[in-house]
């Protein structure tokens, strides 16, 4: 029987990759070291900036580097791949063209999770980088489930919060920007919220909302666990 191990395309950013590991540790029923799940992690903070490529139009596409990482992980024995960066899923079609193992698509999995309890046509609020909106990262999955995205008006503030978290960790300022955006989306009639930036996933413990909140990192952690335990 082939030993299952998930390869992680990480480093975007490093703390978010570590957060995925922590969330996975929390949902595995382990009594000792050997009960935990094996991972192969390519922690590469030098992946070209998704913000520079998609928002500013000044940087190279990250796709070639991401493809190299995916190939290395597959060659090292990964039986599936995952990537805790939402924005980087813009390049997923290019990555999977070079693979023979499955890719645990955090975007499709998260929207499917939301769709389990959302009515057709429901508005889904997004707490994410402007690059996620500009790149249409969630558009295909939302359309497949008949859901409509809702975005905060001041996406530049969310981008500044992301930069703040990357530089200083989950600051009070970033948490307030996120909470204000969540309140705005509730006011716009969002039925659920998706935390769709792994930097924002670092601040969700301080996020207060009266509607359901789905964190894509949590969804991905469950998919990694299920690949190795259930499948």
Beta strands, then each sheet from edge to edge (+ up, - down):
strand 1: 6-10
strand 2: 39-43
strand 3: 80-82
strand 4: 102-103
strand 5: 123-127
strand 6: 148-151
strand 7: 192-195
strand 8: 212-215
sheet 1: 2+ 1+ 3+ 4+
sheet 2: 6+ 5+ 7+ 8+
end
